[in-house]
Amino acid sequence: MARQDFRYLTWRQAPFKRAYYHATSRIVIAPLLIIGLILIGAAFYYYQRYSAIIDAGLRGDIFVRSAGIYAAPLTIRDGSGTRMTDVLNHLKKIGYQQQQGGAVANSNRGYYSTRNNAMDIHPGNDAKIDGDKAFPNLRVTFGRNSEGVQKIVDSDSQQQLGQAQIEPELISSVVNQEREKRKIIEYKDLPKSLVDAITSIEDRQFFEHSGINWRGIVRALLTDVQSGEIREGGSSITQQLVKNFFLKPDRTWKRKLSEAYMSFILETRLSKEKIMEMYCNQIYLGQRGGFSVNGFGEAARSYFGKDVSQLSLQESALLAGVIQSPNKLSPFTHADEALKRRNKVLDDMVDSEKITSDQAVAAKKAPLGVVVAKSGGVDASDAPYFIDYLTRQVESQYDARDGSLRSLRIYSTVDMQLQQAASGGLDADGRGRKDVREAQGRDGGLAGGNGGDESEDRRNSGHGRRARLRAEPAQPGD
């Protein structure tokens, strides 16, 4: 009986022993060890290689915050009829923050505060000429009902001024041969609604994963299988940034593997906030005229004519929805598709518990709200020939190949209020040019051509004779 038990146990154990002996034999261990060493060596090699690519891309100033062509400063005069609302609208348009309490969201930006009929204005750190502050801190007191300027005081010296200048608006962020429009922003400039909209539709676990959103990949695969078509991508925000900023957009497995590995490396180099900031400055968001819109800072201006920090919930959802296919989902040419996509983003924000159902319902009722072609939100459309002239003038003084054009903050003399008035006052036959020229002479401003024969517009605009500009190195975005 004992012998039968022994034979039974030997028969049960023998196959496992043989498998163990074979698996641990030199014939098996040696090749596995060699393969493992090769994989470790390859991983180390590509880590060094991809790290070098990332470090080279991050070296220096990735983006320059304030580069571009600026209009003439807004001048306010003691005793003039300028209203507080006029100044407020200008400050909001150029991206000033309203100070609430003792702090502001971004110390690099200008800010203002109001109390009764008085307004305090503090320019941002970017507004400098030759390293000196270009515009003073001001306290402006208005008259009854906030109409008419009664008093202008330099807040630092407490000296009363007869007139003062306020930072100008950016009229073109295009100072390069690629004709890219990009208004550089910082993470602190992004409203919470925009960050929530982007992460809800693109990468819900962005602030949790280490470069690759595995849950997002599985969710995208299930959605695609259920719909029978490719409707969602699984790339994380970090992967999208790596693809657009460091790699070529080739549709190959090699590029996908490189993208994934570099995403892990980038996450060790930068914080989540910095990665989101780079993504929001780099991402392509469509075309306006002959220019490409890059980044949410420029998209907010081109789509809605406002600063990115002032975007509403429905506007944030629209811009986040455009990411998937900027041209096919353009609200200017495919309004119905853009509206559906915006509402899907709002639904995803509800699913990810970023907003309530009531907030989504209210936002869905709002129209798209994009600006029309002749509004102030379209880069260079207010003074296209003027911008063209200045760009060529600057290119003749700086070498475009060394990238220096990307880092210039150019102050010009164009009066945008006069320009817009001229644009609205001219009819198809060009009547009204005399009134515009007379207005130019009185104000001393410069209006740029808006259409028609190029040479005549340039002659009437004073191009070549009265255009003055000053180019200053812009401040870096980081």
Number of C-alpha atoms within 10 A of each C-alpha: 5 7 7 9 10 10 11 11 10 12 11 10 11 11 11 11 12 11 11 11 12 13 12 12 11 11 10 12 13 12 11 12 11 11 12 12 12 12 12 12 12 12 13 12 12 15 17 13 12 20 17 12 14 19 12 11 13 16 8 10 13 13 21 21 24 25 29 26 26 24 21 23 19 17 13 19 18 20 15 14 14 19 16 22 11 10 18 17 11 17 23 17 20 17 20 24 23 18 17 12 7 5 10 16 16 15 12 17 20 23 23 21 16 17 8 10 16 18 19 18 25 21 22 21 14 21 21 17 16 9 10 9 14 16 18 18 21 25 22 25 23 24 17 11 10 17 17 18 23 19 19 24 21 17 16 10 10 12 11 14 14 12 15 19 15 21 23 23 19 22 24 25 24 24 29 17 12 9 13 18 26 29 27 24 26 20 18 15 19 22 16 16 19 23 16 25 30 25 22 24 22 24 23 21 19 20 13 10 17 17 25 24 21 14 14 20 17 12 15 18 18 13 16 15 12 11 10 9 10 12 13 17 16 19 22 25 24 27 24 21 23 23 21 15 17 17 16 10 13 10 8 8 9 10 15 17 11 17 25 20 20 26 25 17 18 23 17 12 15 12 12 20 13 15 19 23 22 22 21 23 25 20 19 24 24 22 18 18 12 8 16 19 28 21 23 29 23 29 29 23 24 25 26 22 20 21 25 24 21 19 20 15 21 26 25 26 31 30 27 26 27 22 18 18 13 18 16 14 25 24 21 17 11 12 15 14 15 23 21 15 21 27 21 18 28 32 23 22 24 17 13 17 12 17 18 14 15 10 13 20 13 11 19 20 10 11 10 20 13 19 17 14 16 12 15 20 24 23 25 22 21 27 23 17 22 25 24 14 16 21 20 12 13 18 17 10 9 13 11 15 10 8 12 14 24 21 21 23 27 25 21 22 20 26 22 24 15 18 22 18 14 23 19 10 14 15 11 7 8 11 11 12 17 11 13 21 17 11 17 19 11 9 11 13 18 26 32 30 27 22 17 11 9 12 12 12 19 20 13 16 26 18 20 13 9 13 18 13 18 14 18 17 20 20 20 16 18 13
